[in-house]
Amino acid sequence: MFKKPQIDALFAELKSEWQGTREFERIHRDVDLGIAYYDAGRSLASADLDERALALIEKHKPE
């Protein structure tokens, strides 16, 4: 399950890389959904999420 420090780091990176771009809202939405899927134990592959969101989740997910 994601903890606050992991979520904070993930969203800080998301904002620094994508805020102000046209893609930001989609990536942000997909990160939110991906975290919920991950914490629920569901497969992220079946969620049809943006690859950039998946990469952020993979990088910051709990060990």
RALINVEN-V764081 format. One record per pair of residues at least 4 apart in sequence whose ideal C-beta (glycine too) atoms are under 8 Angstrom apart, sorted by the first residue. I is the first residue (numbers start at 1). J is the second residue. D is the distance in Angstrom with one decimal. If there is no record, write none. Layout:
I/J/D ; I/J/D
//
This chain:
1/39/5.0 ; 1/62/6.5 ; 2/6/5.0 ; 2/7/5.3 ; 2/10/7.9 ; 2/35/5.5 ; 2/38/6.8 ; 2/39/6.0 ; 2/60/7.8 ; 2/61/7.1 ; 2/62/6.1 ; 3/7/7.1 ; 3/62/6.8 ; 4/8/6.0 ; 5/9/6.4 ; 6/10/6.2 ; 6/60/5.1 ; 6/61/7.2 ; 6/62/6.2 ; 7/11/6.2 ; 7/35/7.0 ; 7/60/7.7 ; 8/12/6.1 ; 9/13/6.5 ; 9/60/5.5 ; 10/14/6.3 ; 10/31/6.7 ; 10/35/7.8 ; 10/56/5.5 ; 10/57/7.1 ; 10/59/7.6 ; 10/60/4.0 ; 11/15/6.2 ; 11/31/7.5 ; 12/16/6.3 ; 13/17/6.0 ; 13/56/6.3 ; 13/59/7.7 ; 13/60/7.5 ; 14/18/5.8 ; 14/19/7.6 ; 14/24/7.9 ; 14/27/6.5 ; 14/28/6.4 ; 14/31/6.1 ; 14/56/5.9 ; 15/19/4.4 ; 18/23/6.1 ; 18/24/4.5 ; 18/27/5.4 ; 18/28/7.7 ; 18/52/7.4 ; 19/24/5.5 ; 20/24/6.8 ; 23/27/5.5 ; 23/50/7.8 ; 23/52/7.4 ; 24/28/5.9 ; 25/29/6.2 ; 26/30/6.3 ; 26/50/5.9 ; 27/31/6.2 ; 27/50/5.4 ; 27/52/5.2 ; 27/53/5.1 ; 27/56/7.8 ; 28/32/6.6 ; 29/33/6.4 ; 30/34/5.9 ; 30/49/4.3 ; 30/50/4.4 ; 30/52/8.0 ; 30/53/3.6 ; 30/54/7.8 ; 31/35/6.4 ; 31/53/4.6 ; 31/56/5.9 ; 31/57/6.5 ; 32/36/6.7 ; 33/37/6.3 ; 33/47/6.4 ; 33/49/6.5 ; 33/53/8.0 ; 34/38/6.1 ; 34/44/5.7 ; 34/47/6.5 ; 34/49/5.1 ; 34/53/5.5 ; 34/54/6.6 ; 34/57/4.6 ; 35/39/6.2 ; 35/57/6.6 ; 36/40/6.2 ; 37/42/4.3 ; 37/43/7.4 ; 37/44/5.6 ; 37/47/5.1 ; 37/49/8.0 ; 38/42/7.6 ; 38/44/6.4 ; 38/57/6.3 ; 38/61/6.3 ; 42/46/7.3 ; 42/47/7.2 ; 43/47/7.1 ; 44/49/6.3 ; 44/54/6.1 ; 44/57/6.8 ; 49/53/5.0 ; 49/54/5.4 ; 50/54/7.0 ; 51/55/6.3 ; 52/56/6.7 ; 53/57/6.4 ; 54/58/6.1 ; 55/59/6.3 ; 56/60/6.2 ; 57/61/5.7
//
